[in-house]
């Protein structure tokens, strides 16, 4: 085969690659509409969407430089995923919304049982941070009331700053304002939990705060299982390990979606102003995110700026912790500072309460 024929063949393959990349990326834009029990392929595409869109951007630049019409393919993919991109990147003009008289500041954090990256007790640092940030309500996931080496319960330690507390296995909500009602949700065949509390944040004003820790991805447990099999002398090659991970992740995608359906029903039935926050364990392209968001606003979209990620692993690609809110709660500020208390960063939102 001559050089010209090789060039034409490579050129053809690049066109095919660009087309397939576009098709898969556009499929990712529909992932939030497809329940995992109906099709798991969309789930895996949504997880890979950050990498896919980066490749689309490279191909857009390549075909544009070469002035070829094929640049339209990656452009279509990027435009189709505007909803996802706007949930991880926000660039606003102007000063945004100003704080008014009645302000609420809430934080959500997967606390990893209050054991930080150095395997030390992180409660002291978190308490000091909450004071410095003037947080009114804090929602914890992976909550444990008893920490080895700590003389008192975590809830007792925070009680002076947050006298109103709702605690269950795995999740806890601490508040400076009175908690008037509360309820807990135990998901079927899962160690994950959710809870809601009705918080009296002002005179004649009660806000429902829903704190969720959705089903984990299952990736770490699958890898741990593979490691145990190797310790027992069982052969575990790359193919088997990949199958174990994808099988477990698929199972957990379905379970997480079913949990999202339950929480979404609570959101639909709630008539008072509402905040839904926590560790969703899924990206903004997912069914879980879209189902939980429902009629709520994404706090990052209403009050955030820049690039947003909350999971500290995987090179900062993953936004999986959220604060969603009712239309009547006006977003003022939304941010996620880098901290080493957990493999998740805290997420903080400041909002104006209705007059």
C-alpha positions in Angstrom: 0.0 0.0 0.0 1.4 3.4 -1.1 1.9 6.4 1.2 -1.1 8.2 -0.4 -3.4 5.2 0.2 -2.1 4.9 3.8 -2.8 8.6 4.3 -6.4 8.3 2.9 -7.0 5.3 5.1 -5.8 7.0 8.2 -7.9 10.1 7.3 -10.9 7.9 6.9 -10.3 6.2 10.3 -10.0 9.6 11.9 -13.4 10.7 10.5 -15.0 7.4 11.7 -13.4 8.0 15.2 -14.8 11.5 15.3 -18.2 10.3 14.3 -18.3 7.5 16.9 -16.9 9.9 19.6 -19.8 12.3 18.8 -22.4 9.5 18.9 -21.2 8.2 22.3 -20.9 11.7 23.8 -24.4 12.7 22.6 -25.7 9.5 24.2 -24.1 10.8 27.4 -26.3 13.9 27.3 -29.4 11.6 27.6 -28.0 9.5 30.4 -30.0 11.4 33.0 -33.3 10.4 31.3 -32.6 6.6 31.2 -33.2 4.5 34.4 -30.2 2.2 35.0 -32.4 -0.9 35.2 -33.4 -0.2 31.6 -29.9 0.3 30.2 -26.5 0.4 32.0 -24.5 1.6 29.0 -25.7 5.2 29.5 -24.4 5.0 33.1 -20.9 4.1 32.1 -20.9 6.8 29.4 -22.0 9.4 31.9 -19.1 8.4 34.1 -16.7 8.8 31.2 -18.2 12.0 29.9 -15.5 14.4 31.2 -12.8 12.5 29.3 -15.1 12.2 26.2 -15.7 15.9 26.1 -12.0 16.7 26.5 -11.3 14.5 23.5 -14.2 16.2 21.6 -12.6 19.6 22.3 -9.3 18.3 20.9 -11.0 17.0 17.8 -12.9 20.3 17.4 -9.6 22.1 17.5 -7.9 19.7 15.1 -10.7 19.8 12.4 -11.0 23.6 12.8 -7.3 24.1 12.2 -7.6 21.9 9.1 -10.7 23.7 8.0 -12.7 20.6 7.6 -16.4 20.3 8.0 -15.9 17.4 10.4 -15.5 20.0 13.2 -19.3 20.0 13.3 -19.3 16.5 14.9 -17.5 17.3 18.1 -19.2 20.7 18.2 -22.6 19.0 18.2 -21.4 16.7 21.1 -20.2 19.7 23.2 -23.4 21.7 22.6 -25.6 18.6 23.4 -23.9 18.4 26.8 -24.3 22.0 27.8 -26.5 20.9 30.7 -23.7 18.8 32.1 -21.0 21.4 31.4 -23.0 24.1 33.1 -23.2 21.9 36.2 -19.4 21.7 36.6 -18.4 25.1 35.1 -19.9 28.5 35.7 -18.6 31.9 34.5 -20.7 34.8 35.6 -20.6 38.5 34.7 -21.3 41.2 37.3 -21.4 41.0 41.1 -24.2 38.4 41.4 -26.8 38.4 44.2 -26.1 40.4 47.4 -26.8 39.1 50.9 -29.9 40.5 52.4 -31.2 40.6 56.0 -32.1 37.0 56.6 -29.2 34.7 55.6 -28.8 31.0 55.9 -25.5 29.3 55.4 -25.4 25.5 55.1 -22.6 23.0 54.6 -22.6 19.3 53.5 -19.7 17.0 54.1 -18.9 13.3 53.7 -16.9 13.2 56.9 -15.4 9.7 56.4 -16.2 8.9 60.1 -14.0 11.9 61.1 -10.8 10.3 60.2 -8.6 12.5 57.9 -6.0 11.7 55.3 -3.3 11.3 58.0 -5.6 8.9 59.9 -6.1 11.6 62.6 -9.3 12.8 64.3 -10.6 15.6 62.1 -13.4 16.8 64.4 -11.4 19.7 65.9 -10.5 21.1 62.5 -14.0 20.8 61.3 -15.5 22.5 64.3 -13.0 25.4 64.0 -13.8 25.7 60.3 -17.6 25.8 60.9 -17.0 28.6 63.4 -14.9 30.6 61.0 -17.4 30.2 58.2 -20.4 31.0 60.4 -22.3 27.9 59.3 -25.9 27.6 60.5 -26.6 24.0 59.4 -24.2 21.2 58.7 -25.2 17.9 57.1 -22.7 15.0 57.6 -22.6 11.7 55.7 -20.4 8.7 56.7 -21.2 10.0 60.2 -20.0 8.1 63.3 -20.8 9.4 66.8 -18.0 7.5 68.5 -14.4 8.0 67.3 -11.5 5.9 68.7 -9.5 7.9 71.2 -12.1 10.7 71.6 -13.4 10.9 75.1 -16.9 12.2 74.1 -19.3 11.6 71.4 -19.0 13.7 68.2 -22.6 15.0 68.7 -21.7 16.1 72.3 -18.5 17.8 71.0 -20.5 19.9 68.6 -23.4 20.5 70.9 -22.3 24.0 72.1 -22.3 25.4 68.6 -25.1 23.2 67.2 -27.6 22.5 70.0 -30.2 21.0 67.7 -29.2 17.6 66.2 -30.7 14.8 64.2 -28.6 11.7 64.2 -28.9 8.2 62.7 -26.5 5.7 61.3 -24.4 7.1 58.5 -26.0 10.6 58.4 -26.5 13.5 60.8 -27.8 17.0 60.7 -26.6 19.7 63.2 -28.4 23.1 63.4 -28.2 26.3 65.3 -31.9 26.7 64.6 -34.6 24.6 66.3 -35.5 21.3 64.6 -39.3 20.9 64.8 -39.8 17.6 62.9 -37.5 14.8 61.6 -37.7 11.5 59.9 -35.2 8.8 58.7 -35.1 6.6 55.7 -33.4 3.3 55.6 -32.8 2.1 52.0 -33.5 -1.6 51.2 -30.4 -3.9 51.3 -28.1 -0.9 51.9 -26.0 0.6 54.7 -26.6 4.1 53.2 -29.2 6.4 54.7 -31.2 9.6 54.3 -33.0 11.9 56.7 -35.1 15.0 56.6 -35.5 17.7 59.3 -37.8 20.7 59.4 -35.8 23.6 60.7 -37.3 26.8 62.0 -34.9 29.4 60.5 -37.0 32.5 61.3 -40.3 33.7 62.5 -43.0 31.9 60.6 -40.4 30.3 58.3 -39.5 26.6 58.3 -37.2 25.0 55.8 -37.0 21.3 55.2 -33.5 20.0 54.9 -33.0 16.6 53.3 -29.6 15.0 54.0 -28.8 12.0 51.8 -26.0 9.5 51.3 -26.8 7.6 48.2 -25.5 4.1 47.4 -21.7 4.0 46.8 -20.3 3.1 43.4 -19.1 -0.3 44.5 -15.7 0.1 42.8 -13.6 0.0 45.9 -15.5 -3.0 47.3 -15.0 -4.9 44.1 -11.3 -4.2 44.0 -11.1 -5.3 47.7 -12.8 -8.5 46.8 -10.4 -9.2 44.0 -7.4 -8.5 46.3 -8.8 -11.0 48.8 -9.2 -13.6 46.1 -5.5 -13.1 45.1 -4.5 -13.5 48.8 -6.2 -16.9 48.7 -4.2 -17.9 45.7 -7.1 -17.6 43.2 -6.1 -16.3 39.7 -7.4 -12.8 39.1 -6.3 -11.3 35.8 -7.1 -7.8 34.4 -10.2 -9.1 32.6 -11.7 -10.7 35.6 -11.0 -7.7 37.8 -12.6 -5.4 35.2 -15.7 -7.7 35.0 -16.0 -7.7 38.8 -15.8 -3.9 38.9 -18.3 -3.3 36.1 -20.7 -5.9 37.5 -20.7 -4.3 41.0 -20.9 -0.8 39.6 -23.9 -1.8 37.5 -25.7 -3.3 40.5 -25.0 -0.2 42.5 -26.2 2.2 39.7 -29.6 0.4 39.8 -29.8 0.5 43.6 -28.8 4.2 43.7 -31.4 5.1 41.1 -34.1 3.3 43.1 -33.0 5.3 46.2 -33.3 8.5 44.1 -36.8 7.6 43.1 -37.7 7.4 46.8 -36.2 10.7 47.7 -37.8 12.3 44.6 -41.2 11.3 45.9 -40.5 13.1 49.2 -39.4 16.2 47.3 -42.6 16.2 45.2 -44.8 16.0 48.4 -42.9 18.8 50.2 -44.6 22.2 50.0 -42.4 24.3 52.2 -39.0 25.7 51.1 -36.5 22.9 50.8 -32.8 22.1 50.6 -31.6 18.7 49.4 -28.0 18.1 50.0 -25.4 15.3 50.5 -23.2 12.8 48.8 -25.1 11.6 45.7 -22.2 9.4 44.6 -23.0 10.3 41.0 -22.2 13.0 38.4 -24.4 15.8 37.0 -24.9 13.6 33.9 -26.5 10.8 35.8 -30.1 9.6 36.4 -29.6 10.0 40.1 -28.7 13.7 39.9 -31.5 14.5 37.4 -34.1 12.6 39.5 -33.1 14.2 42.7 -32.8 17.7 41.2 -36.4 17.5 39.8 -37.9 20.9 40.4 -35.1 22.2 42.6 -32.3 24.5 41.6 -28.7 23.4 41.6 -26.9 25.8 44.0 -23.8 25.8 41.9 -25.7 27.0 38.9 -27.5 29.7 40.8 -24.6 31.0 43.0 -21.3 29.3 42.0 -18.5 30.2 39.8 -15.5 28.6 38.1 -14.8 24.8 37.9 -16.6 22.6 40.5 -15.5 19.2 41.8 -16.0 17.7 45.2 -14.4 14.2 45.1 -10.7 14.6 45.7 -9.7 11.4 43.9 -9.6 10.8 40.1 -7.7 14.0 39.5 -10.5 16.3 40.6 -12.8 15.2 37.7 -15.8 14.3 39.9 -18.6 16.5 41.2 -20.7 14.1 43.4 -21.7 16.2 46.4 -24.4 18.8 46.0 -26.7 21.4 47.6 -30.0 21.8 45.7 -32.7 24.3 46.8 -36.2 25.6 46.2 -36.7 28.6 44.0 -37.8 30.7 47.0 -34.3 30.4 48.5 -32.1 32.8 46.6 -28.5 31.7 46.1 -25.8 34.2 47.2 -22.6 32.1 47.2 -21.6 28.5 46.6 -18.1 27.0 46.9 -16.2 23.8 47.8 -12.9 24.5 49.6 -10.1 22.0 49.5 -9.7 20.2 52.8 -8.0 16.9 53.8 -10.7 15.7 56.3 -12.0 13.2 53.8 -11.8 12.0 50.2 -14.6 14.5 49.7 -14.4 18.3 50.0 -17.1 20.2 51.9 -19.7 22.1 49.9 -21.0 25.4 51.3 -23.9 27.5 50.2 -25.1 30.9 51.4 -28.6 31.9 50.6 -31.2 34.7 51.2 -34.3 33.4 53.0 -37.7 34.7 51.9 -38.9 37.9 53.7 
